[in-house]
Amino acid sequence: MHTGQLEGINNRIKVIKRMAYGYRYSEFFFMKIKSVFPGNP
């Protein structure tokens, strides 16, 4: 992978983390990340 692709993935995860601030359950946070990247395990 090129670093640009990795930076894009990291940026998306950071945006989801900012939106998820205050969620009670961390499982919901990880489910949101998995829904954004469906092809990765």
C-alpha distance matrix in Angstrom:
0.0 3.7 6.4 8.2 6.6 7.1 10.4 11.3 11.2 13.1 15.5 16.3 17.1 19.3 21.1 21.8 23.0 25.3 26.7 27.2 29.4 32.6 31.6 33.8 31.5 28.0 27.5 27.6 24.8 22.5 23.7 22.7 19.1 19.0 20.6 18.0 15.2 17.3 14.9 13.6 16.4
3.7 0.0 3.8 5.4 5.6 6.7 8.9 10.3 11.3 12.8 14.5 16.0 17.3 18.8 20.5 22.0 23.1 24.9 26.6 27.5 29.4 32.9 32.3 34.7 32.7 29.3 29.1 29.0 26.0 24.1 25.4 24.0 20.5 20.9 22.3 19.3 17.0 19.6 17.6 16.5 19.4
6.4 3.8 0.0 3.8 5.4 5.0 6.0 8.5 9.9 10.4 12.0 14.2 15.3 16.2 18.2 20.0 20.7 22.3 24.3 25.4 26.9 30.4 30.2 32.7 31.0 27.5 27.8 27.7 24.4 22.8 24.6 23.0 19.4 20.5 22.1 18.9 17.1 20.2 18.8 17.3 20.0
8.2 5.4 3.8 0.0 3.8 5.4 5.1 6.2 8.8 9.9 10.4 12.4 14.4 15.2 16.5 18.5 19.8 21.0 22.7 24.2 25.9 29.6 29.4 32.2 30.7 27.5 27.7 27.1 23.8 22.7 24.0 21.9 18.7 20.0 20.9 17.4 16.1 19.3 18.4 17.4 20.6
6.6 5.6 5.4 3.8 0.0 3.8 5.4 5.1 6.4 8.7 9.8 10.8 12.6 14.3 15.5 16.9 18.5 20.2 21.4 22.6 24.8 28.2 27.6 30.2 28.5 25.3 25.1 24.5 21.5 20.0 21.0 19.1 15.8 16.7 17.6 14.3 12.6 15.6 14.6 13.8 17.0
7.1 6.7 5.0 5.4 3.8 0.0 3.8 5.3 5.1 6.2 8.5 9.9 10.7 12.3 14.3 15.5 16.4 18.5 20.1 20.9 22.7 26.2 25.6 28.0 26.2 22.8 22.9 22.7 19.5 17.9 19.5 18.0 14.4 15.6 17.2 14.1 12.4 15.7 14.8 13.1 15.8
10.4 8.9 6.0 5.1 5.4 3.8 0.0 3.8 5.4 5.0 6.0 8.6 9.9 10.4 12.2 14.2 15.0 16.4 18.4 19.7 21.1 24.7 24.7 27.4 26.1 22.9 23.5 22.9 19.4 18.6 20.4 18.3 15.0 16.9 18.2 14.9 14.1 17.7 17.5 15.9 18.6
11.3 10.3 8.5 6.2 5.1 5.3 3.8 0.0 3.8 5.4 5.0 6.2 8.7 9.9 10.6 12.5 14.2 15.4 16.7 18.3 20.3 23.9 23.5 26.5 25.1 22.2 22.5 21.4 18.2 17.4 18.6 16.1 13.2 15.1 15.6 12.0 11.7 15.3 15.5 14.6 17.6
11.2 11.3 9.9 8.8 6.4 5.1 5.4 3.8 0.0 3.8 5.4 5.2 6.3 8.7 10.0 10.8 12.3 14.4 15.5 16.4 18.7 22.0 21.2 23.9 22.2 19.1 19.1 18.3 15.2 14.0 15.3 13.3 10.0 11.6 12.8 9.6 8.8 12.5 12.8 11.4 14.1
13.1 12.8 10.4 9.9 8.7 6.2 5.0 5.4 3.8 0.0 3.8 5.5 5.1 6.2 8.7 9.9 10.4 12.4 14.3 15.1 16.7 20.1 19.8 22.5 21.1 17.9 18.6 18.1 14.5 13.8 15.9 13.9 10.7 13.2 14.8 11.9 11.6 15.3 15.9 13.9 15.9
15.5 14.5 12.0 10.4 9.8 8.5 6.0 5.0 5.4 3.8 0.0 3.8 5.4 5.1 6.2 8.7 9.7 10.6 12.5 14.1 15.6 19.3 19.4 22.5 21.6 18.8 19.8 18.6 15.1 15.2 16.9 14.1 11.6 14.5 15.3 12.0 12.7 16.5 17.6 16.3 18.6
16.3 16.0 14.2 12.4 10.8 9.9 8.6 6.2 5.2 5.5 3.8 0.0 3.8 5.4 5.1 6.3 8.6 10.0 10.7 12.2 14.5 18.0 17.5 20.6 19.5 16.9 17.4 15.8 12.6 12.7 13.8 10.8 8.5 11.4 11.7 8.4 9.8 13.5 15.1 14.2 16.5
17.1 17.3 15.3 14.4 12.6 10.7 9.9 8.7 6.3 5.1 5.4 3.8 0.0 3.8 5.4 5.1 6.1 8.7 9.9 10.2 12.4 15.7 15.1 17.8 16.5 13.6 14.4 13.3 9.8 9.8 11.7 9.3 6.7 10.0 11.2 8.9 9.9 13.5 15.2 13.5 15.0
19.3 18.8 16.2 15.2 14.3 12.3 10.4 9.9 8.7 6.2 5.1 5.4 3.8 0.0 3.8 5.4 4.9 6.2 8.7 9.6 10.8 14.4 14.7 17.7 17.2 14.5 16.1 15.0 11.3 12.2 14.4 11.8 10.0 13.6 14.6 12.3 13.7 17.2 19.0 17.3 18.6
21.1 20.5 18.2 16.5 15.5 14.3 12.2 10.6 10.0 8.7 6.2 5.1 5.4 3.8 0.0 3.8 5.4 5.1 6.3 8.6 10.2 13.9 14.1 17.6 17.4 15.4 16.7 14.7 11.4 13.0 14.4 11.1 10.2 13.8 13.8 11.4 13.7 17.1 19.3 18.3 20.0
21.8 22.0 20.0 18.5 16.9 15.5 14.2 12.5 10.8 9.9 8.7 6.3 5.1 5.4 3.8 0.0 3.8 5.4 5.1 6.0 8.7 11.9 11.3 14.6 14.0 12.1 13.1 11.0 7.8 9.6 10.7 7.5 7.2 10.9 11.0 9.4 12.0 14.9 17.6 16.6 17.7
23.0 23.1 20.7 19.8 18.5 16.4 15.0 14.2 12.3 10.4 9.7 8.6 6.1 4.9 5.4 3.8 0.0 3.8 5.4 5.0 6.4 9.8 9.8 12.9 12.6 10.4 12.4 11.0 7.5 9.6 11.8 9.5 9.0 12.7 13.6 12.5 14.5 17.4 19.9 18.2 18.8
25.3 24.9 22.3 21.0 20.2 18.5 16.4 15.4 14.4 12.4 10.6 10.0 8.7 6.2 5.1 5.4 3.8 0.0 3.8 5.4 5.5 9.2 10.5 13.9 14.6 13.1 15.4 13.6 10.5 13.1 14.9 12.2 12.2 16.0 16.3 14.8 17.3 20.3 22.9 21.5 22.4
26.7 26.6 24.3 22.7 21.4 20.1 18.4 16.7 15.5 14.3 12.5 10.7 9.9 8.7 6.3 5.1 5.4 3.8 0.0 3.8 5.6 8.6 9.0 12.7 13.5 12.7 14.5 11.8 9.5 12.6 13.4 10.4 11.5 15.0 14.6 13.5 16.6 19.2 22.2 21.4 22.2
27.2 27.5 25.4 24.2 22.6 20.9 19.7 18.3 16.4 15.1 14.1 12.2 10.2 9.6 8.6 6.0 5.0 5.4 3.8 0.0 3.8 6.1 5.6 9.2 9.7 9.0 11.1 8.7 6.5 10.0 11.2 9.0 10.5 13.8 13.9 13.7 16.5 18.7 21.7 20.5 20.8
29.4 29.4 26.9 25.9 24.8 22.7 21.1 20.3 18.7 16.7 15.6 14.5 12.4 10.8 10.2 8.7 6.4 5.5 5.6 3.8 0.0 3.8 5.7 8.9 10.5 10.2 13.1 11.4 9.3 12.7 14.5 12.6 13.7 17.1 17.6 17.3 19.8 22.2 25.1 23.6 23.7
32.6 32.9 30.4 29.6 28.2 26.2 24.7 23.9 22.0 20.1 19.3 18.0 15.7 14.4 13.9 11.9 9.8 9.2 8.6 6.1 3.8 0.0 3.8 6.2 8.9 9.9 12.9 11.3 10.4 14.0 15.4 14.2 15.9 18.9 19.3 19.6 22.2 24.2 27.3 25.8 25.4
31.6 32.3 30.2 29.4 27.6 25.6 24.7 23.5 21.2 19.8 19.4 17.5 15.1 14.7 14.1 11.3 9.8 10.5 9.0 5.6 5.7 3.8 0.0 3.8 5.7 7.1 9.5 7.8 7.7 11.3 12.2 11.6 13.7 16.3 16.6 17.6 20.1 21.6 24.8 23.4 22.8
33.8 34.7 32.7 32.2 30.2 28.0 27.4 26.5 23.9 22.5 22.5 20.6 17.8 17.7 17.6 14.6 12.9 13.9 12.7 9.2 8.9 6.2 3.8 0.0 3.8 6.7 9.1 8.4 9.4 12.3 13.3 13.7 15.8 17.8 18.5 20.0 22.2 23.3 26.4 24.8 23.7
31.5 32.7 31.0 30.7 28.5 26.2 26.1 25.1 22.2 21.1 21.6 19.5 16.5 17.2 17.4 14.0 12.6 14.6 13.5 9.7 10.5 8.9 5.7 3.8 0.0 3.8 5.4 5.7 7.2 9.4 10.4 11.6 13.5 15.0 16.1 18.0 19.7 20.5 23.5 21.8 20.3
28.0 29.3 27.5 27.5 25.3 22.8 22.9 22.2 19.1 17.9 18.8 16.9 13.6 14.5 15.4 12.1 10.4 13.1 12.7 9.0 10.2 9.9 7.1 6.7 3.8 0.0 3.8 5.3 5.1 6.5 8.7 10.0 11.0 12.6 14.4 15.9 17.2 18.3 20.9 18.9 17.4
27.5 29.1 27.8 27.7 25.1 22.9 23.5 22.5 19.1 18.6 19.8 17.4 14.4 16.1 16.7 13.1 12.4 15.4 14.5 11.1 13.1 12.9 9.5 9.1 5.4 3.8 0.0 3.8 5.4 5.2 6.1 8.7 10.0 10.5 12.2 14.5 15.5 15.9 18.6 16.8 15.0
27.6 29.0 27.7 27.1 24.5 22.7 22.9 21.4 18.3 18.1 18.6 15.8 13.3 15.0 14.7 11.0 11.0 13.6 11.8 8.7 11.4 11.3 7.8 8.4 5.7 5.3 3.8 0.0 3.8 5.5 5.0 6.2 8.8 9.8 10.4 12.6 14.5 15.1 18.2 17.1 16.0
24.8 26.0 24.4 23.8 21.5 19.5 19.4 18.2 15.2 14.5 15.1 12.6 9.8 11.3 11.4 7.8 7.5 10.5 9.5 6.5 9.3 10.4 7.7 9.4 7.2 5.1 5.4 3.8 0.0 3.8 5.4 5.2 6.5 8.8 10.0 11.1 12.9 14.4 17.3 15.8 15.2
22.5 24.1 22.8 22.7 20.0 17.9 18.6 17.4 14.0 13.8 15.2 12.7 9.8 12.2 13.0 9.6 9.6 13.1 12.6 10.0 12.7 14.0 11.3 12.3 9.4 6.5 5.2 5.5 3.8 0.0 3.8 5.3 5.1 6.2 8.6 10.0 10.8 11.9 14.5 12.5 11.6
23.7 25.4 24.6 24.0 21.0 19.5 20.4 18.6 15.3 15.9 16.9 13.8 11.7 14.4 14.4 10.7 11.8 14.9 13.4 11.2 14.5 15.4 12.2 13.3 10.4 8.7 6.1 5.0 5.4 3.8 0.0 3.8 5.4 5.1 6.1 8.8 10.0 10.2 13.3 12.3 11.5
22.7 24.0 23.0 21.9 19.1 18.0 18.3 16.1 13.3 13.9 14.1 10.8 9.3 11.8 11.1 7.5 9.5 12.2 10.4 9.0 12.6 14.2 11.6 13.7 11.6 10.0 8.7 6.2 5.2 5.3 3.8 0.0 3.8 5.5 5.1 6.5 8.9 10.1 13.5 12.9 13.2
19.1 20.5 19.4 18.7 15.8 14.4 15.0 13.2 10.0 10.7 11.6 8.5 6.7 10.0 10.2 7.2 9.0 12.2 11.5 10.5 13.7 15.9 13.7 15.8 13.5 11.0 10.0 8.8 6.5 5.1 5.4 3.8 0.0 3.8 5.4 5.3 6.5 8.7 11.4 10.1 10.8
19.0 20.9 20.5 20.0 16.7 15.6 16.9 15.1 11.6 13.2 14.5 11.4 10.0 13.6 13.8 10.9 12.7 16.0 15.0 13.8 17.1 18.9 16.3 17.8 15.0 12.6 10.5 9.8 8.8 6.2 5.1 5.5 3.8 0.0 3.8 5.4 5.2 5.8 8.6 7.6 7.8
20.6 22.3 22.1 20.9 17.6 17.2 18.2 15.6 12.8 14.8 15.3 11.7 11.2 14.6 13.8 11.0 13.6 16.3 14.6 13.9 17.6 19.3 16.6 18.5 16.1 14.4 12.2 10.4 10.0 8.6 6.1 5.1 5.4 3.8 0.0 3.8 5.5 5.4 9.2 9.7 10.6
18.0 19.3 18.9 17.4 14.3 14.1 14.9 12.0 9.6 11.9 12.0 8.4 8.9 12.3 11.4 9.4 12.5 14.8 13.5 13.7 17.3 19.6 17.6 20.0 18.0 15.9 14.5 12.6 11.1 10.0 8.8 6.5 5.3 5.4 3.8 0.0 3.8 6.0 9.1 9.6 11.6
15.2 17.0 17.1 16.1 12.6 12.4 14.1 11.7 8.8 11.6 12.7 9.8 9.9 13.7 13.7 12.0 14.5 17.3 16.6 16.5 19.8 22.2 20.1 22.2 19.7 17.2 15.5 14.5 12.9 10.8 10.0 8.9 6.5 5.2 5.5 3.8 0.0 3.8 5.7 5.9 8.6
17.3 19.6 20.2 19.3 15.6 15.7 17.7 15.3 12.5 15.3 16.5 13.5 13.5 17.2 17.1 14.9 17.4 20.3 19.2 18.7 22.2 24.2 21.6 23.3 20.5 18.3 15.9 15.1 14.4 11.9 10.2 10.1 8.7 5.8 5.4 6.0 3.8 0.0 3.8 5.6 7.6
14.9 17.6 18.8 18.4 14.6 14.8 17.5 15.5 12.8 15.9 17.6 15.1 15.2 19.0 19.3 17.6 19.9 22.9 22.2 21.7 25.1 27.3 24.8 26.4 23.5 20.9 18.6 18.2 17.3 14.5 13.3 13.5 11.4 8.6 9.2 9.1 5.7 3.8 0.0 3.8 6.7
13.6 16.5 17.3 17.4 13.8 13.1 15.9 14.6 11.4 13.9 16.3 14.2 13.5 17.3 18.3 16.6 18.2 21.5 21.4 20.5 23.6 25.8 23.4 24.8 21.8 18.9 16.8 17.1 15.8 12.5 12.3 12.9 10.1 7.6 9.7 9.6 5.9 5.6 3.8 0.0 3.8
16.4 19.4 20.0 20.6 17.0 15.8 18.6 17.6 14.1 15.9 18.6 16.5 15.0 18.6 20.0 17.7 18.8 22.4 22.2 20.8 23.7 25.4 22.8 23.7 20.3 17.4 15.0 16.0 15.2 11.6 11.5 13.2 10.8 7.8 10.6 11.6 8.6 7.6 6.7 3.8 0.0
